[in-house]
Amino acid sequence: MKKPIPILLLEDASNANASSEELRRGGVAHLPRRVAGREGFLGALREFKPELIVADYDAPGFGGMEALALARQSCPETPVILMAGALADGMAAEII
């Protein structure tokens, strides 16, 4: 049995558990920690020590780009996946 990967999920309440469920369906054994704001995100980086971060680009009040910047400062070796619905033209290139 694979050891569960600690994954930090930045998503608002309307998307709660959606990312975790998709990971589970994909066969990814993981230990999720969901946060919705900046303070919770920073606390989880320090205490939870995720091996992967999945962040909603459009999370209200604290989105994926800010989370990415903070993660790069605190734990630059941790991969970050930004999720987004529809993006305006050029936004994907800007994000990359």
Secondary structure, 3 states (H helix, E strand, C coil): CCCCEEEEEECCHHHCCHHHHHHHHCCCCEEEEEECCHHHHHHHHHHCCCCEEEEECCCCCCCHHHHHHHHHHHCCCCCEEEECCCCCCCHHHHHC
